[in-house]
Amino acid sequence: MAGKSFFIDTSRCTACRGCQIADKAWWNLKGTKTYQRGNHQNPEDLSFNTWKVVRFSEVEVNGKPNWYFFTDQCRHCLEPPCMYTAISLGSKAITRCEETGAVLYDPKIKVKQEDFKKIRESCPWDIPRWDEKTQIMAKCNMCINRIREGLLPACVKACPTGAMNFGDRERMLDMAKKKLNELKAVYPKAQLLNADSVRTIFLVIDDPQKYWKYAAENGLGITMVAAIKRLVRPLMKLPSFVG
């Protein structure tokens, strides 16, 4: 499978949130009004103007408190349920870049609220967001404009520890597998999350649910088969913009 991929090594993440800020700065996204909720995570969740968020999870490891950090963002699925759902609804709002594999939301195409709900529900990672005023959807777009100019995504460029990596898919997979083998000796539960089906490959050292309830695909969205079945309707042809 050609194209690009992220490799995110959570064992190297210090939750500096440089990636989160870089994303906001590059895309000139509005700040989110937040409140103190008794923890360090800020903002609380993804939104129309927050495409990447560093999630904080305090867990107990060997009887001691420990932090797990998870830089949540779109997974850029190889076969995106959100895109297939949009197509089944007759919408051209979601496409996939042939060269990179990036799943892209068109900022010029409006989506009805009821259609957006179906699109969001189809995502196993609860990524899609929607603005009620403009009726436009938004999420991480892999910094497609930077990539096309030979630059790294803003979040990767800003990461000071090497937790964020980006490049040709095969190279990222090789890097991820090598790092996994290194960590397995110390962290037996270390694993790559859904590496065979997404372009945002996370490496975690413990149960994914300890990081975030949507860290790994867990059946809360719809399966690829179900997404494709939505397309199988009488007299309905696959639009030419797919691919």
C-alpha positions as CSV (number, residue, x, y, z in Angstrom):
1,M,0.0,0.0,0.0
2,A,1.7,3.2,-1.2
3,G,1.2,6.7,0.1
4,K,2.2,8.4,3.4
5,S,1.7,7.5,7.1
6,F,2.3,8.8,10.5
7,F,4.1,6.8,13.2
8,I,3.4,8.0,16.7
9,D,5.6,6.5,19.4
10,T,3.7,7.3,22.6
11,S,6.6,6.1,24.7
12,R,8.5,9.2,23.7
13,C,5.7,11.7,24.2
14,T,6.1,14.1,27.1
15,A,2.7,15.9,26.5
16,C,4.4,19.2,25.7
17,R,1.5,19.8,23.3
18,G,3.9,21.3,20.7
19,C,2.1,19.3,18.0
20,Q,-1.3,20.5,19.2
21,I,-0.2,24.1,19.1
22,A,1.7,23.8,15.8
23,D,-1.5,22.4,14.2
24,K,-3.5,25.3,15.5
25,A,-0.9,27.9,14.3
26,W,-0.4,26.5,10.8
27,W,-4.1,26.3,10.1
28,N,-5.0,29.5,11.9
29,L,-7.6,27.7,14.0
30,K,-9.5,29.6,16.7
31,G,-8.7,29.0,20.3
32,T,-11.2,27.0,22.4
33,K,-12.6,28.4,25.6
34,T,-11.9,25.9,28.3
35,Y,-12.5,25.3,32.0
36,Q,-10.5,23.7,34.8
37,R,-11.9,20.2,35.2
38,G,-9.4,18.9,37.7
39,N,-7.0,17.4,35.3
40,H,-4.2,18.6,33.0
41,Q,-5.8,17.9,29.6
42,N,-6.7,21.0,27.6
43,P,-8.9,21.3,25.7
44,E,-11.2,18.5,26.7
45,D,-11.8,17.1,23.3
46,L,-11.5,17.5,19.5
47,S,-13.6,20.2,17.9
48,F,-14.2,22.0,14.6
49,N,-11.3,24.2,15.5
50,T,-9.1,21.6,17.3
51,W,-8.0,18.8,15.0
52,K,-5.4,17.3,17.3
53,V,-5.4,17.0,21.1
54,V,-3.0,15.4,23.5
55,R,-5.0,13.2,25.9
56,F,-3.9,12.8,29.5
57,S,-4.7,9.5,31.3
58,E,-3.6,8.9,34.9
59,V,-3.3,5.2,35.5
60,E,-1.9,2.9,38.2
61,V,1.2,0.9,37.2
62,N,2.7,-1.5,39.7
63,G,0.8,0.2,42.5
64,K,2.1,3.7,41.5
65,P,0.4,6.6,39.6
66,N,1.6,7.0,36.1
67,W,0.7,9.2,33.1
68,Y,-0.1,7.9,29.6
69,F,-0.2,10.5,26.8
70,F,-2.1,10.0,23.5
71,T,-1.9,12.5,20.7
72,D,-5.3,11.9,19.2
73,Q,-6.0,12.8,15.6
74,C,-7.6,11.3,12.4
75,R,-6.3,7.9,11.5
76,H,-6.6,8.4,7.7
77,C,-8.0,4.9,7.2
78,L,-7.0,2.9,4.2
79,E,-10.7,2.3,3.5
80,P,-12.4,5.2,5.3
81,P,-15.9,4.4,6.8
82,C,-16.7,8.1,6.9
83,M,-16.0,8.5,3.2
84,Y,-18.1,5.5,2.2
85,T,-20.9,6.7,4.5
86,A,-20.8,10.2,2.9
87,I,-21.0,8.6,-0.5
88,S,-24.0,6.5,0.5
89,L,-25.7,9.8,1.5
90,G,-24.9,11.3,-1.9
91,S,-22.3,13.7,-0.5
92,K,-19.0,14.6,-2.1
93,A,-17.7,16.2,1.1
94,I,-15.1,13.5,1.8
95,T,-12.5,12.3,-0.6
96,R,-9.2,10.5,-0.5
97,C,-6.0,11.8,-2.0
98,E,-4.6,9.2,-4.4
99,E,-1.0,10.2,-4.0
100,T,-0.8,10.4,-0.2
101,G,-3.9,8.4,1.0
102,A,-5.0,11.4,3.1
103,V,-8.7,11.5,3.9
104,L,-9.9,15.0,3.2
105,Y,-13.0,16.9,4.2
106,D,-14.0,19.6,1.7
107,P,-14.3,23.0,3.5
108,K,-16.6,24.3,0.8
109,I,-19.3,21.6,0.9
110,K,-22.0,21.8,3.5
111,V,-23.3,18.7,5.3
112,K,-26.7,18.5,6.9
113,Q,-26.7,17.8,10.6
114,E,-28.5,14.4,10.3
115,D,-26.0,13.3,7.6
116,F,-23.1,14.5,9.8
117,K,-24.4,12.4,12.7
118,K,-24.3,9.3,10.5
119,I,-20.8,10.1,9.3
120,R,-19.5,10.6,12.8
121,E,-21.1,7.5,14.1
122,S,-19.4,5.5,11.3
123,C,-15.9,6.5,12.6
124,P,-14.4,3.9,15.0
125,W,-12.3,6.7,16.5
126,D,-14.9,9.4,16.9
127,I,-12.9,11.9,14.9
128,P,-15.3,13.9,12.6
129,R,-16.4,17.3,13.8
130,W,-19.0,19.8,12.4
131,D,-19.8,23.5,12.7
132,E,-23.5,24.2,13.2
133,K,-23.2,27.7,11.8
134,T,-21.4,26.9,8.6
135,Q,-22.5,23.2,8.3
136,I,-18.9,22.3,7.4
137,M,-17.0,19.3,8.7
138,A,-13.4,19.4,9.8
139,K,-10.5,17.2,11.1
140,C,-6.8,16.6,10.6
141,N,-6.0,16.8,6.8
142,M,-2.4,15.4,7.1
143,C,-1.2,19.0,6.4
144,I,-1.8,18.1,2.7
145,N,-0.6,21.6,1.5
146,R,2.7,21.1,3.3
147,I,3.2,17.6,2.0
148,R,2.6,18.7,-1.6
149,E,5.5,21.2,-1.1
150,G,7.8,18.6,0.3
151,L,7.4,19.7,3.9
152,L,6.6,17.6,7.0
153,P,3.2,18.1,8.7
154,A,3.3,20.9,11.2
155,C,2.8,18.6,14.2
156,V,5.7,16.4,13.2
157,K,8.0,19.3,12.5
158,A,7.2,20.7,16.0
159,C,7.8,17.5,18.0
160,P,11.0,17.8,20.0
161,T,11.3,14.1,21.2
162,G,10.8,12.1,18.0
163,A,7.4,10.8,19.1
164,M,5.9,12.1,15.9
165,N,7.2,10.7,12.6
166,F,5.9,10.9,9.0
167,G,6.9,9.6,5.6
168,D,6.4,6.9,3.0
169,R,4.1,4.2,4.4
170,E,6.5,1.3,4.1
171,R,9.3,3.3,5.9
172,M,7.0,4.2,8.7
173,L,5.8,0.6,9.1
174,D,9.4,-0.6,9.2
175,M,10.3,2.1,11.8
176,A,7.2,1.1,13.9
177,K,7.9,-2.6,13.9
178,K,11.6,-2.0,14.8
179,K,10.6,0.2,17.7
180,L,8.0,-2.3,18.8
181,N,10.5,-5.1,19.0
182,E,12.8,-2.9,21.1
183,L,10.1,-2.1,23.6
184,K,8.6,-5.6,23.9
185,A,11.5,-6.7,26.0
186,V,10.6,-4.1,28.7
187,Y,6.9,-3.7,28.0
188,P,5.3,-7.0,27.1
189,K,2.0,-5.4,26.3
190,A,3.5,-3.0,23.8
191,Q,1.6,-3.0,20.4
192,L,0.9,-1.2,17.2
193,L,-2.7,0.0,16.9
194,N,-4.6,-1.1,13.7
195,A,-1.4,-0.7,11.6
196,D,-2.9,-2.7,8.8
197,S,-5.9,-0.5,8.3
198,V,-4.8,3.1,9.1
199,R,-2.2,5.6,8.1
200,T,-1.8,7.0,11.7
201,I,0.0,4.2,13.4
202,F,0.3,4.5,17.2
203,L,2.7,2.5,19.4
204,V,1.5,2.0,23.0
205,I,3.2,0.2,25.8
206,D,0.0,-0.9,27.6
207,D,-3.7,-1.7,27.1
208,P,-5.0,0.9,24.6
209,Q,-8.1,1.5,26.7
210,K,-5.8,3.0,29.4
211,Y,-4.8,5.7,27.0
212,W,-8.2,6.6,25.5
213,K,-11.4,4.7,24.9
214,Y,-11.1,5.3,21.2
215,A,-7.3,4.6,21.0
216,A,-7.9,1.4,19.1
217,E,-10.7,0.2,17.0
218,N,-13.3,-1.3,19.4
219,G,-16.5,-1.7,17.4
220,L,-18.1,1.6,18.4
221,G,-18.0,2.7,14.8
222,I,-19.1,0.6,11.8
223,T,-17.0,-2.1,10.2
224,M,-15.6,-1.7,6.7
225,V,-18.0,-4.3,5.4
226,A,-21.0,-2.4,6.8
227,A,-19.7,0.9,5.3
228,I,-19.4,-0.6,1.9
229,K,-22.8,-2.3,2.2
230,R,-24.3,1.2,2.5
231,L,-23.2,1.8,-1.0
232,V,-25.0,-1.2,-2.4
233,R,-28.3,0.3,-3.3
234,P,-30.4,-0.2,-6.4
235,L,-29.4,1.8,-9.4
236,M,-26.7,3.6,-7.3
237,K,-23.3,3.9,-8.9
238,L,-20.0,4.8,-7.2
239,P,-19.3,8.5,-7.9
240,S,-16.2,9.2,-10.0
241,F,-14.6,11.4,-7.3
242,V,-13.7,8.4,-5.2
243,G,-10.1,7.2,-5.3
